C-alpha cells in the first residue's frame, strides 16, 4: 500500500502580508488549516496554531511546531471568541495542498 503525502500549495500570500493587510495587529490565536483534495473528496483539516506579537514581529507556536511569516495561505478570516479569548480578535488561515501517492 502506497503512503499518501500532503504537499503545501505553492500559491497564496505570505502570512506577513495577510497580517499587514488586516492592520498589523497582534493575535493571541492563529488557527492554521489546510484544504486539500484526494480520491475521497475535499478536506479541511486543522494543521496547528500559533500567536503573533506585532511589537516584536514574532510568531510563537502554541503547539510546539514551527511557523513562518513566509508560509503561504490562500484564505483568511478574523473572528472573535467571547468564551476563550474574552472577545479578542483571532485569525484562521487556510493553505491549499495536494495529496500525492
Secondary structure, 3 states (H helix, E strand, C coil): CCCCEEEECCCCEEHHHHHHHCCCCCEEEEEEEEEEEECCEEEEEEEEEEEEECCCCEEEECCCCCCCCCCEECEEEEEECCCCCCCCEEEEEEEEEEEEC
